[in-house]
Amino acid sequence: MSRILIIDDELSLRRVLRSILERAGHTVLDAPNAGEGMALWRREPTDVVVTDIFMPDKDGIHVLTEMKRIATKPKIIVMSGGGQRGLFDWKANALALGADRVLVKPFDPPTLLSTIQEVLAGDAGRQDAVHLLRPTDQRKFQRMPVSLPVYFGDGVLNQSGMVLDISREGCRIRCPHVEPELKYFQVEIRLNEPQEALTVELAVRRWSRNADFGVEFIRMEPDQQARLLSVIRRCEEGASPPN
C-alpha cells in the first residue's frame, strides 16, 4: 500500500483520517501545519499528501507552492470545509496551483479512500487547471480599464510593467519582456496615492499574448481584498482608483 502524509491543524480530524487510512493498509504520517508537514515530508517522503487549505501560520497554498519546486512531487489532495474564502474560490485556486484532487469537508471514508486510489492510479481524468488560457477565457467579472504601475516577482525573478485593466478576479499586465518561467508570483500594484499599493500575495499567469498577460489573483489578505473592491467601485463610478 502507499505512504500518506496528512496536514491539518485539527488533531481530532488527523486522528480520524489516520484511523481510516491505516485500516485500509496505508502507512500514515501527520503534521499540524504546512511548515512542519513539509519538513516531515522532506525527511520521510510519501506517495500522497492530504492537506487542509486554511490553517494558521503556513497553509495548504504553501504546500502546493513548495511542492512545485520538487522534481518528483507526491500526489496532492486538498481539503476544506468552505467553498469560498473572501473573493476567491479555494477549490479552483487549489487546482490552478497543482492539486490533483479537492475534497469538501465533511466527507465519508469511502470518498476519502476512493480519492486516494484515483490519484495513485495515475493522472487520467485529473482536473488540472494549470495551463495557459485564451485572453477571453478569464472573464467572469467585468474588467475595468486602468493605467497603474505594477511590480511582480517570485523572489528570484522580479519584473515591472503596467496594469491595463483589473477585476475582482485578476488583471491584465503589459510587460514586453516577461520571463516565461515566471508563472506564480507576488504582485504589487501602485495606486494613485503616494506610498499606497494593492498587494496580492500569490497570483498565477493564466494567458499571454504579445506583450500582455493575464493574471489570476489566488491569495490576498482581507484588507487587500477590500482595497481591490474599492478600486473597482471607483472605476465603475468613473473616478480614479483610490488608495
LINNORDA-V471356 format. One line per field, one symbol per residue. burial: I if it has 9 or more other C-alpha atoms within 8 Angstrom, else O. A space follows every 50 residues. Layout:
burial=???
This chain:
burial=OIIIIIIIIOOOOIOOIIOIIIOOOIIIIIIIIIOIIIOIIOOOOIIIII IIIOIOOIIIIIIIIOOIOOOOOOIIIIIIOOIIOOOIIIIOIIIIIIII IIIIOOOOOOOIIOIIOOIIOOOOOOOIIOOOIOIOOOOOOOIIOIOIII IIIIOOOIOIIIIIIIIIIIIIIIIOOOOOOIOIIIIIIIIIOOOIIIII IIIIIIIIOOIIIIIIIIIIOOOIIOIIIIIIOIIOOOOOIII
